[in-house]
Amino acid sequence: MFTALDWLAQPTTHIPNHREHMVRYYGHYSNKSRGQRIKAGRDDGIAQIIDTGLSNKAFRKSWALDTEDI
């Protein structure tokens, strides 16, 4: 059972302190990945979606085939 102050503290813990940033980038948008792409000279600034060459129906059927190799 929460006390009134504990209950108020729970939803407010996600509020950042003054001048503190909460946005974190990872993967393609991380600073490290972006820096490596710029250094390699292949930073187009836009993430690309890889074309599989399959129709939508074939692609939907093939998703489970990749997990069998793991």
ABEGO torsion letter per residue (X at the ends): XBBAAAAAAAAAAABBBBGBBABBBBEAABAAAAAAAAAAGABAGBBBBBBAGBBAAAAAAAAAAAAAAX
